[in-house]
Amino acid sequence: MPFLTQFEAADFRLEDLIELKGRRKLFVVFSTYGEREAGLISDKISLLRRELGAYVDRIFLSHRRVDAKSPEKTEDMARRADMDAGIIVCNDIEVPDMGAEQGKGSDMRRALYHLMNMHRSDRDFRDAVIVFLDADVVPEYFGPHFVTGLSGPVLSGFDFAKAGFWREKGRVKKFVAQPLFSVIDHPKLRGLREFSYPLSGEVAGTVDFFSRVHFWQIYGVETGINIDSCMAGNKVADVNLGLYDHEHHGELGIQKMSFGIIRTYFKQLVDYGIIELRQGAVLSDRFAAAQIDEHGVRGSLDFDLSEKKYAPLVDLFGRE
């Protein structure tokens, strides 16, 4: 029996979703950094407001400022597109079990903590739907189907929906993640092979789902959540959004990302008791390699790529 249920974004019509949504809350959260997406965010928010209207209760930026004390153009552009847009400045969000560490996953967790804190007295908020989107998707591929396609399965009873798509390069997905997820065969891990794009940052889920998974600080966030969903037996949807592209990383960035994904995969398997390291073996935080560059000169790489694995937020809120 398949772990995932496959959907096409076109399977979900807005008029049907509005009726299905009823009184449930639905929030869209864009991840932004500095002024990198300043030229893209306004058009995306305007499009969602124009095409989806009140179906989306509120749009937020999970925003990381370069200088914590200085407002940035990205924030202004978001508010111009939607006066009600919420700007979550992640530099300023204090979470009891987090320090000042930076990373996409850590800021997603800060944004979720902020939203859960805002709605602490609302008992129904655990059923609210959160759609996380990357803000750097090229405009020709972005559309309201990102929100309707991902939120549709969640409103229909799924815990978690993950985007799939065709992307011209997708090197880490093709050459690292997908082969890696076939290396160890375990009944609860076979679902990893069913994600059509396991590293996509476009996801949706209930607040309850996101509050029960482990967020990883940087490169491991998607892989960590995928494995948690498999091990928990969550009801998961894979949604075909069609074509997709965004900024491409350089080779060194690809190597660092690959290391983070591989390390997260094995760390999760150790933590779940699926594999065991013996004879003094440990999972390293350092990516080190010898190389010869394009000029024929020897050199080396050595980076500390340690990242934190955070406890589920439901534990944190349960302790307060």
N, C-alpha and C positions, 0 to 999 in steps of 0.2 A: 504494500500500500504506500503511495507517495506521501512524503512528508509535507511537500508544498502543494498548494492549489494554484494553478496558473490562470491568469486573467490577462485580457487585453484592456488597455486604458479605455477603449471605446465601449467596453461592456457596461460602463457606468454613465448614465445620462443625468445631467444636473437636476432636471425636474423630479426624477425618481429619488435622487439623493437628498433633496430638500425635504421631501416627505419622510424619507427614512431617518433623517437626522432628528427631526422633531425638536425637542428642547435641549438636546445635547450640545455641548460647546465644541467648537472646532477652531484650532489655532494653527497658523502657519508660522514657522520659525526659520528665517534665513540666517545662515552663518556668514558673517562678514569680518574682514580684517582691514584695519587702517582705511586708506582711500582706494584700495585695490579694486573694489567693486562699485565705487561711487558712480561710474558712468553706466552701470548696468541695473542697479537696484531700483531706480525710480520707474523705469519702464516695466519692470517685472511686477512691482507692486501695483502700478496703475492698471496693468492688464488684468491682474487677478481681481481688483476691485471692480473694473468695468465688466468683466465676463462672469464673475461669480457672485458679486454683490454681497448680500447678508449671509450667504451660505458660509462664508468665512467670518467667524465672530471677531477675530482680531489678528493682525499681522504683527510679528515681532522681528527685530533684528537681535540675534545673539552676536554682539559686536565687541571686538577686541581693538581698543585704541593703541596706536603706536606710542603716544604719550598719554598716559592715563588722565591727565588734568586738562587736556586740550580737545574740545569737541571737533569732530571731523566732518568733511563734506558728505561722507556716506550717510551720516545721521540726518543731515539737513535734507538731502535728496529723498530719503525715505519719508520724512515728514511732509515734504512738498507733495509727494504722491498720495499720501494718506495721512491726514492730520491726526488720526487716532493710532497711527503706528507706534508700537511700543519699542523703545530703544533700551535693551538690556546691556548696559556697559559692563562687560564681564570683568574688566579690571577692578571694578568696585564691588562686585558681588562676593560677600563673605559667606562661606559654607563651613560649618563647624569642623568637618574632618578634612578640609582642603587648605593648602597654603597658597602661595602666589604662583604655582606652576602654570605654565601655558601649554596650550594644545587644543586641537579641535574637539577632542573628546572631553577634555576637562571643561571647556566652555559650553559644550552641549549640556553637560551635567549641571553647571552653574545656572544656565538658563532654565532647565527643568526644575531645579531647586527653587529658583525665584518664582516661577509660576505656581508651584505647589504651595509655597509660602503665602503667595497672594490669595490663594483660594483655600487656605487651611480650614476655614469654617464651613466650606461647601462640601457636604458629604457625597454629592454626585460628581465631584470633579474627577474622581478616579476613573470615571467612564468617559471623560472628555477625550477628544482625538487631537493628537499633536502630529503635524506634518513637518518634518525637518527637510529643508531644501538647501542645496549649495547655491550661492548667489552668482557664481561665475559661469553658469551655463551660457553658451552662446545664444543670442536672442532668436536666431532662426529656428532653433529646436525647442525653445521654451514655450509653454502654453498652459492654459488652465487644466489640461489633461494631467499635468503633474500632480495637481491637488485632487481632482475628482478621481483619477485612476488609483491613487494611493489611499485616499480616505474611504473610497467605496467599499473595499473589502473589510476595513475596520468597522465601519458602520453596519456591515452585514454580519458581524460576529467574529471576525478574525482578530487575533491579538496584535499581529504585526504584519505590515506589508512592506515589501522591498522592491525598489525599481529594478527592472532589467531593460536593456537597450542595446543598440549597436553603436559602437564607438570606433573611430578609424584606427586608433592605436591600441589603447587598453592593454599595454604591455604587462603590467603587474598582474592583471586579471588572467591573461592568457598563459603567461610563462611562469607564474609563481603560484597564485592562489588556487586556481582550478586544478593543476597537477598536485599541489600539496594536499588538497582536501580529499584526494583519492588514495593517498599513501597509506593511511591507517584505516582499516575496515572495522567499524564498530557499529552495532545496530542503531545506536542513537546518533551517530555522526554521519550516517549515509545521506541525511538531508542536506548536508553541506554541498553535495554534488549537484543538487537540484536548483540552487540559486543560479540564475542565468547571468547575473553580474554581481557576484558576492561582495564586491568592494564599493558598490554604489552608496553615495551619501544621501540619496533621496529615499527616505523611509517615512512610514507613518505607524502609529500604534496608539493604544490607549495610554493614559497616564499611568494606570495600574501596571501595564506591561513595562514601560520604560522605568518605572520606579523599582522594578524587581530584577533588573539586569545589572551587570557590572559594566560601568563605563571605563574605558581605557583612555589614558591621557592623550596620546598622539596617534600613531599609525595603527594601533591595535583596535581602535574603537569598533569598526565594522565587523572584523573577525570575531572579536570578543562577544559582541551581541548576537552574531549568527550562532555561535556555539552555545551560548546560554539558551537561545530559543530552541535549539535542537535537544539539548539535555533536559529542558523543562517540558518538552512535548507540547509547546505552544502551537496554536493554530496560526499558520503562516501562509501568506500569499506572495506570489511572485508576479509582478505587474509589468507587462511589456509597454514601455513608453515610446517605443519606436526608435528614432535617431537621436543622437546626443553627442555633444562635445563640450570641452572646456579647456582651460589652460593646460598645456602639456609640460610635464616636469623634465628637467635635464637628467642626464644619466646618473649623476651622483644622487640626486633626489630620488630617483627610481631605486637605486641600491639601498638607500636608507629606509625607504618605505618597505621594500621587500624584506629586509632584515626584521623590521618591526612586526610585520605580518607573520613571518615564520616563527619568531620568538613568542608572539602572543598565542599562536596555534599550539605550540608545544607546552607553554605555561598553562594554558587552559586544560590541556589533557592531563598534565601532572596534577593540577588542582582538583580535577574531577576523579582522580585515581585511575585513569585509563592506562597511563603509562607510568613507569617508575625509572628514575635515573639512579644508576649504581656505580660503585667503584670510584666515588669522588666526583662524578660528573655533575656539572651544574649548568643552568641556562645562563648564558653570558649577556650582559648589557652592552658589551663592546663589539662594534663592527670593525674588524681589522683585516686587512688584505694587502698583499704585495701587488704591484702593478708595473707595467712599462707603458709610458705615455706615447702620444702620437709622434714625438720626436725621438723615440727609441731610448728614452732615459728612464732608469729605474726609480721607483718611488714607493710610497706606501700610503695606505689609508688607515686611520685609527680614530674612531668616533665613539663617544659615550652616548648611547641611544636608550638609556634607561627611561622607562615611563611607568607611571603609577597605574595600578588597578584599584578602582574604588569600590567600596561596599555599595550594595543596592541602597538607593535613597529611602526605600521603605523602612530599612533598619534604622536609619538616622531619624526619620520622623517618628518612628515607633518609640525611640528612646526619649523623645522630648515630651 
